[in-house]
Amino acid sequence: MSVDLLGDAMNTIKTHEMAGMQKCKVRASRLVKNVLEIFKKNGYVTSYEMVDDGKGGYYKVALGGFINNCGVIKPRMPVKKSEWSRVEQNYIPGVGVGLIVVSTPKGILTNKEAQEMQVGGKLLAFVY
């Protein structure tokens, strides 16, 4: 049984946002940290903090009520640098609304950053 920590984190964040809660806990991993950093930089979460519980740790995430929907993209499909507009139409509601998190050779980026750097990658998650 494989554990999808990013999928669990996205589901926890979405359900807590829908319930109007201000905070949630998600299990820690490097990928989850990178995605939370992108969410914070783009205003989807207000802050997050690592808590070491001796079992791998977790993040306390402060929600701002800015997320309508978020989730992982499975299977993690590859995207060429020329395909961004088609991919955005499939996962986010409109131009300039929301973002897609993608793993690229230059690191974990948003779809906008990947377009600016002219790189493709594998789709990880979406948020709007």
BELGI-V104095 format. One record per backbone hydrogen bond with DSSP energy under -1.0 kcal/mol. CO is the residue of the C=O (numbers start at 1). NH is the residue of the N-H. E is the energy in kcal/mol with one decimal. If there is no record, write none. Layout:
# BELGI-V104095
co: {CO & CO}
nh: {NH & NH}
e: {E & E}
This chain:
# BELGI-V104095
co: {3 & 4 & 5 & 6 & 7 & 8 & 9 & 10 & 11 & 12 & 13 & 14 & 15 & 16 & 17 & 22 & 24 & 26 & 29 & 30 & 31 & 32 & 33 & 34 & 35 & 36 & 37 & 38 & 39 & 40 & 47 & 49 & 51 & 57 & 58 & 59 & 60 & 61 & 62 & 62 & 69 & 71 & 75 & 77 & 79 & 80 & 83 & 84 & 85 & 86 & 87 & 88 & 94 & 99 & 100 & 101 & 101 & 102 & 103 & 104 & 107 & 109 & 110 & 111 & 112 & 113 & 114 & 121 & 122 & 124 & 125 & 126 & 127}
nh: {5 & 8 & 9 & 10 & 11 & 12 & 13 & 14 & 15 & 16 & 17 & 18 & 19 & 21 & 20 & 63 & 61 & 59 & 33 & 34 & 35 & 36 & 37 & 38 & 39 & 40 & 41 & 42 & 44 & 43 & 62 & 60 & 58 & 28 & 51 & 26 & 49 & 24 & 46 & 47 & 128 & 126 & 77 & 123 & 121 & 83 & 87 & 88 & 89 & 90 & 91 & 92 & 97 & 127 & 111 & 124 & 125 & 109 & 122 & 107 & 104 & 102 & 114 & 115 & 116 & 117 & 119 & 79 & 103 & 73 & 101 & 71 & 99}
e: {-1.0 & -2.5 & -2.4 & -2.6 & -2.3 & -2.5 & -2.7 & -2.6 & -2.5 & -2.3 & -2.3 & -2.5 & -1.6 & -2.4 & -1.3 & -3.1 & -3.2 & -3.4 & -2.2 & -2.3 & -2.4 & -2.7 & -2.4 & -1.8 & -2.6 & -2.6 & -2.7 & -1.7 & -2.9 & -1.4 & -3.0 & -3.0 & -2.3 & -1.8 & -3.1 & -2.2 & -1.7 & -1.8 & -2.1 & -1.2 & -2.3 & -2.4 & -1.9 & -2.4 & -1.8 & -2.0 & -2.0 & -2.6 & -1.6 & -1.0 & -1.3 & -2.4 & -1.9 & -2.2 & -1.5 & -2.8 & -1.5 & -2.8 & -2.6 & -1.8 & -2.3 & -3.1 & -2.4 & -2.2 & -2.3 & -2.2 & -2.4 & -3.0 & -2.9 & -2.5 & -3.1 & -1.8 & -2.8}
